[in-house]
C-alpha cells in the first residue's frame, strides 16, 4: 500500500516497502507492484 506524506508544501507518495518517494500516485502504485523491497539503486 502506498503511503502519503507532505514535504516542502507538496504531497508525496511513498512506497511502504522501500521508502522511495513519488510525486505521482499512479507512479508510486506501479512501482510498488514491482518493488523488491530493497533500497533503490537509482532515483527515478
Buried (B, 14 or more C-beta within 10 A) or exposed (E): EBEEEEEEEEEBBBBEBBEBBBEEEEBBBEBBEEBEEEEEEEEE
